[in-house]
Amino acid sequence: MAATAAPLRTTPLNALHIELGARMVPFAGYSMPVQYPTGLIAEHLHTRRAAGLFDVSHMGQLRLLGPAGAAAFETLMPVDVIGLPVGKQRYGLLLSDEGTIIDDLMFFNQGHDAIFVIVNGACKAGDLAHIQARIAQRCAVVALPEQALLALQGPLAVAALARLAPGVENLCFMTGGNYAVAGCDCLVTRSGYTGEDGFELSLPAAQAEHLARALLAQPEVRPIGLGARNSLRLEAGLCLYGNDIDSSTTPSEAALDWAIQKVRRSGGARAGGFPGADKVLAQIDNPASLPRKRVGLVALEGVPVREHTELQSSDGRKIGAVTSGLPGPTLNQPVAMGYVSPAFAAPGTRVQAIVRGKAVPMQVRAMPFVPANYCR
C-alpha cells in the first residue's frame, strides 16, 4: 500500500487567506496563498509602487541563548557573527562540511546574549537538528514554533506601519527592535526579500490575524501571495533555496562572496574555522578555479525561460542551466538566473536557452534586474 502523504500544515492566517479569496497551494509542507483575486502581476506591481503584506509564517524561527551563542554560531557559517552589533541583522549561509550551502538565513542580535534566526521553511527541521547537533553544548538552541512571521514590503510600507507603531520610521535597512504594533508584541526588522524597502514582523501566532487585519486596513496595503513574492525576489536578483542554491552549491559558485566579511576570509582576524573553510576560501582567493557561476539572464525575444532549461553557447555546447525564470512584470521582459561556465559569466555575453527544442537568445545581465530600494 502506498504511503499516505502527510497533511498540509496551515499558518495562523489560513482562515484570513480563504476569506480574502486566495488560491491556496502546497508549499514547504504548508497550505499557502499563491495569489489573490487581483492576480500575480497586479500584486507584484502594487508591491513595487505601494505596500504588500506577505504571510511567511512557514519560515523557521529560533533563538540562540547564552554568552557563547555568537561564537558558537560563527563556527557554522563563513560570516561575522561575533562582530554584529546589538540591533543589527545580517544574512548568513549555513554550510556543510564540504563547503556547500545547507541553507541561507537571516540572524539578528537582540542583545542580552540572544540571537534571533530565521531559516527557510522547507529546511527548518534539518537546520534545527544540524544547529543543535553542532552547538547545543555551547548555547541554548530554542525553536519558536508558536511565532508567526509577516512581511510588509514596498515603498509605502513605512508610512503604513508607522501609523500602527510610531518610531519604526527611524529604523534603517537591516536594523530592528521590539515594538507594539496595533497592540501586538513584535520583533520588527527593516528587511525583506523583494528588493523594496519594508519590514518583517515576528509575533505570537495568536496575535497574527489581528495584526494582519490592522495592516490590511491601511490604504497602502494589499495582500500578496507567493507567486508575486517569487517574481519580486527574482527581479531583485535574490536566490531561492532549492532552486538557485542548494546543498551542491558553494558560496562562490552562487556569487555570494559579498556575504562573507573580511574578518572570516584568508588573512582576516578570524579566518576559517567554519565547515568546508579550505574549499570556500580557496574559491574566493582563486575565482578561476570555479566550475560554474550564478548569473542573471534576460531573454532577448520576449520568450519566458523557466527553471531546468538548458543553456548553450552559440555553437551548441551545453554550458549550464536556468534555475529560476519568469516574465519580469516591472521590466516587461522575461528574466532568469542560472549557472554557466565561468567563460560565459561576464555581463553582455550572449548565450541561448533551449525552449521546446528551439534556441532562445539570451544575454548575461548584472543583477539586480530592478535596482534595490532599501532604506540605508
DRENVOLO-95004 format. One record per residue (C-alpha): x negated, y negated, z. Coordinates in pm, whole numbers, plus 32768, in hexadecimal, padded with zeros to 4 digits. Example, Ala and Ser with C-alpha at 12.3 -4.5 7.8 and 13.67 -1.06 7.14 Angstrom:
7B3281C2830C;7AA9806A82CA;
//
This chain:
800080008000;7F787EA97FA1;7F1D7DC380BF;80187CB08106;7F8E7B5280D8;7F797A8A8218;8095798C8236;8035782981E6;7FF77745830C;809C75F0831D;8022749D8394;80DE73C98492;816872FB836E;8201742182B4;836B73BB82F5;831F7254828F;828172C58147;83B9738C80F1;849972678155;83D171878068;8400727A7F47;829C72FC7F32;824574227E55;8195750F7F43;807B75FA7ED9;7F8C76EA7F8A;7E3F76467FDF;7D3376C180D2;7E3377A98172;7F30769281A7;806D761F80FB;800674C38085;80A573AD7FB3;8009739D7E58;80E172777DEB;821E71B77E3B;833871577D4A;827D702B7CBA;817171187C35;7FF771387C3E;7F9970177B5A;807D6F1E7C0D;7FF46F927D5D;7E8C6F747CE2;7EBE6E147C5A;7F7E6DA27D8F;7E596E0B7E6B;7D686D487D8F;7E366C077DA7;7EE66C1E7EFB;7EDE6D338004;7F286EA68009;7F666F8D8130;7ED170EB811D;7F1272118205;7DC172BB8236;7E1C73768373;7DA874BC82D5;7C427446830B;7B8074D18432;7B3173F2855B;7A43743C8679;796D73938781;780D73DA87F6;77E573808965;76AF735B8A3A;7566729B8A45;74BE73918955;75DB738C8856;753B729F875C;73EA73518760;749474A28743;757274378620;744373A7856D;73AA7505855E;74C7756D8474;74B3744E837B;73AB738582BB;7436723C833A;73ED714B8456;74DD71A18572;7405712F8696;73DF6FD0860A;75516F9485C1;75C66E70869B;76FF6E81876F;782F6E1C86A3;77926E7F8556;77E96F9A8466;7711705C8370;7738715C8258;768C72A98298;763D73F481F2;7650753B82B3;7544761C821A;750677918204;73B2782C824B;737D782780D1;73AA76AD80C5;74FE76BD801D;763676018084;772276B58173;77FD757E8185;77F174058173;787E73458299;789E71FB8350;782671BE84B3;785B7099859F;77A0703686DB;78B06FF687DE;77B76FA588F1;77AB704D8A48;76F5717789A9;781671C988BE;780172008746;7946721D8682;793372F38545;7A217320841D;79EC744C8337;7AA274CB8203;7BE3758A823C;7B8676C08177;7A3A76D88230;7A9F76808393;7AAE77DF8429;795C783C8397;78C376ED83F4;7937770A855C;78AC786A8579;7761780084DD;773B76D085BF;7798779486F7;76A778AD86A2;758677BC8668;75A976AE8774;76B7770A8873;75A5775A8970;753275EE895D;767D7533895D;77F175718976;789275AE8821;7A0275578849;7AFD75958730;7C1D749D8719;7D3C75608676;7E4474818717;7DC3734A8666;7E5F72C58526;7DA171F58427;7E2F70E68346;7D7A70158241;7DEE6EB981DE;7D386E4E80A2;7D376D247FBA;7CE26BB17FB0;7E176B52807D;7DE96C668180;7D486B738275;7E706A828263;7F676B9A82A6;7EA36C3983C1;7E476AF3846D;7FB76AA684A6;7FD16BE38576;7E756BD78610;7DE66A758627;7C6C6A828625;7C396B948523;7BED6A848425;7AA56A4A84DE;7A266BA68488;79436BD0835A;78FD6D018283;78986E36834D;78E16D9E84A1;7A006DEA858E;7A936DF386E8;7BC46E4887BA;7D026D838773;7E716D8B87CE;7F206D92867B;80996D67868F;807E6DF187EF;7FB46F238784;7E5C6F79880F;7D746F7A86E3;7C056F9B8694;7BED6EB48567;7AC86EAC8474;7AAC6DC58348;7A676ED7824F;7B0E6FC3815A;7ADA7084801A;7B6F6FB07F04;7A616EAA7EC7;7B506DA37F4E;7B4E6CE78094;7C1B6D9C8198;7C316E5982DD;7C4C6FB5836B;7D176FE584A9;7CF67113858F;7E0E7134868D;7ED672388750;7FB373058667;80E772B08734;80BB713E86DB;8070716F8568;81D0714A84DA;8213700E85A5;80D16F738523;81106FDE83BC;826C6F4183C0;81E06E018456;80D96DEC8344;81D16E3D822F;82AF6D2482AE;81A06C2B8249;81EA6B9180F3;80936BE78064;809E6D5C80B9;81246E867FF6;80F16FFC8031;7FE570977F55;7FAE720A7F0C;7E8172E87ED3;7E9272BA7D5A;7E4271487D6A;7D4871837E83;7C8D72657D91;7C9371707C6E;7C2E704E7D4F;7B0171057DE2;7A9471777C86;7A9970127C00;79CF6FB57D37;78CA70BF7CDE;7906717D7E24;78D872F57E3D;79EE73EC7E8A;796B75117F54;79B376567E9F;79A975AB7D4B;787E74C27D32;77B375497E56;77B6769C7EFE;76D677997FA6;760977C17E66;75B5764C7E4E;749075927EE8;74A4741F7F44;73B773B67E2D;7472747D7D25;75AF73CE7D98;750972757D81;753F72457EF7;73DB71E47F57;7467708D7FB7;7507713880E6;73B271A5816E;730E708D8234;7196704E8227;716670C0838F;71C572248326;70F9722D81E3;6F8E728881AD;6EB871988277;6FDC7127834E;6FD3712684CA;70BF725084DC;707C72F1838B;7108744A8356;7189751C8475;72D0756C83C2;733B76A88308;728E76D381B9;71B175A481F7;708A761F8128;7162764A7FF2;722F750D8024;70FF742F805F;703E74CB7F3E;715C74777E51;716E73107ED1;6FF672E97EA8;6FEF738D7D51;713073437C90;709F73E47B59;70C075347C07;723C75267C0A;72ED762D7B37;742375507B0C;74B173FD7B6C;760F737A7BB5;767472657AC5;77A071927A67;783A71C1790F;793471037839;79EF71997712;79B870C775DB;7AF271347520;7BFA71237631;7C10729C7667;7C20730077D9;7B1573FE7836;7B6474DC7960;7A94759D7A5C;79D676D579E5;79B876477882;7869769F77E3;777E7583778B;769475A27661;758174DB75BC;75C4744E7462;7524758273C7;760976727483;752D76E175A6;75DC771076F3;7558760C77E7;765576147902;77C476007965;78CC750B79DB;792D75287B4A;7A3F741C7B58;7AF4736F7A3D;7C30729E7A19;7CC3717C7957;7C4370467A0C;7D7D6F757A50;7CBD6E3A7AB0;7BDB6E4D797E;7CDD6EE0788F;7BC76FCC7824;7B8271387881;7A68715E797F;79B5728A7A0A;788A72FA7AD1;77BE74327AA8;766474C87AA3;756E74BA7983;740275107948;732873EE79C0;72C17399785B;742A73327818;746C7275795D;740A711378F9;752A701A78D3;75816FEA7766;752A714E7702;762471EA760E;76A073497652;77D0740F75E6;78DB74CD76A5;797B75FF760C;7AF575D77631;7BC876EF7597;7AA9774374AF;7A7075E07437;795074F8748B;79BC73BC7542;78AE72AC7545;7854722B769F;77577139772B;769F71457877;770770187945;76896F8F7A90;777B6FB67BB2;78566F317C45;79306F037B12;79FA6DFA7BCE;79296D0F7CAB;794F6D4A7E20;7A1C6C4D7EE3;79976C8D8043;79976B7F814F;78226B578192;
//
